[in-house]
Amino acid sequence: MENLNRRRVLSLGAALGLVSVTAPAKAWAWPSADSVAGSGTGSDPAYVWDDATDPLMASLLDKGLVPSVNKAMASWVNNGDPLPGGLPADLTAHLRQVNRLPSWADSAKLARAADFNRRRDTYLFMLYGLGSGIMSTVIPREARSVYWSAGGADMQDRAAKTFTFGYDLSQLKAFEPTGQFVVTANKTRLVHAAVRHLLPQSPHWAGGADQDIPISAADILVTFHSLGTYVRRRLLDWKVPFPAADQEAFLHSWQVALHLLGVPDAYIPQTWAAADAQSAQVLTPILAPTTEGKELAEELLGLTAQIDLGVTRGFLNEFVRYVLSDEIGDWLGLRRDYAAAALVRTAWPAYILFREGLSPLMPGTFYMVDQFVRALAMLFLNKGSSATTTPITIPTGNRPA
Ligand code: HEM
C-alpha cells in the first residue's frame, strides 16, 4: 500500500511537472536554511497559524465589530493610503506593524516581476485560471474550507474576489504607494484569520476536516505551490522564453506576497530549487478528490462555460486535463472529448511556438486558440460583467447548511 501510494505520488507529480525528487517525507523535512530567513526552528508549519492576527480577529468577530470594520476599510485601497479612521484601536495598531514591505523586499526585482506579469499575462491567465484554479479543487483542505465558508455559497463572487488578489499583484506599480497589492494582501490576511475563527464553528467543518483550525502556514505554502511554483514549471515545460532574471523576480513577488499573508520568513523558499523541493513535500502528496472539490470544479468550469470562449465545453475539459493531468481530470469527472483532446495537444504547442517566434509557420488552429485565450483573459479582466475589481471583505459567518 505504501509503495502503491508512493508510486501514485511520483507519477502524478511527474504529470504536473512538480516532482523531481524521490519520496515525499512524512514529517516536516524542508530545511529552514533554504528559506528567505536563512534559519528557523524547523517546526512543522502545519501547526503554525497567525499569532499576530488570529486572536485579534477572533475578538473583533465575537464583539460584532466586523461589519463596521468592513465599512471603514472600503475606502482603504492604495498602498500609500493612510490607515482608515473608524477602526478599533487594536486593529489600527496591528495594521501599522504589518502594512509594509519586509526589509528584504527588493524594489528592482518587484518592478521586474510586474513587467514580467504584464508581458506574460495571457499565459498567466490560462495557467492561474484553468491550472491553479482547478487544482485548488483537488487540494482537500482548501476545497473543504472554501466550500464551507461563506464565500462557497457564491462562487462567482468568490472567484471575483480572489481575482482581485492576482490582478493587484500583477499591476505595474503593485508594490508602490500608488499600487494596491500591499493593502489587498493585508485584507486577505484578515479574511484568513476570520475563517480560522469561524469555520471550526461550522458543523460541516467539524464533521469532515482533518485539522482543527484551517489555513495553517503549511496550507498557504501548498496554495503558493499550486500557483507560482506550478505556473513557472509549466512555462518552462512549454518552452516559453523565461530568462533567469524574470524567474527570480517572479519568485520574489511571491516571497513578498507570502510574507504579507503572514507566513513566517523561515518557511518561505529562497530559491526555485528550494520551492520545488518544498512543493514535492507538501503539495503533490496531498492532492485528492473530495465531494466538495468536485462540486466547486463543476461550478468554476460552469462559470467559465457561461462566457463564449469560442470553444466547446469538451475543449475546456480537455484543456484542463492537458494542464493538470488525466488523473485529476478523472477525479473531477471531466467528460472526455477525444477529438478535442487531440486538438489541444497539437494546437496549443503550435500556438506557443508561433506566438514566441520559434516557428515561422502559423498553424491553421491559431485563430481558434487565440480567440480562446483572449476570451479567457477578458473573462478574468472583466469577470464577465463589470470592469473594476471586487472589494475583499471580512466574512462574519459560514456557508449556510
Ligand atoms: C479568502 C487568497 C490560501 C481559504 C481569500 C481571499 C483571497 C485569498 C484573495 C479573499 C477573497 C474572498 O473573500 O473570497 C489566497 C492566497 C493564498 C490563500 C493568495 C495562498 C497563497 C488559502 C488557503 C486556504 C484558503 C491555504 C484554505 C486551506 C480561504 C477561505 C477564504 C479565503 C475559506 C474566505 C472565503 C469566504 O468566505 O469568502 N483567500 N488564499 N486560502 N481563503 Fe485564501
Residues whose N, C-alpha, C, O or C-beta is under 5 A from the ligand:
A	BS01	HEM	R141 E142 S145 V146 S149 A150 G151 G152 R158 K161 T162 F165 T188 V191 V195 I215 D219 I220 T223 F224 I392 T393 P395
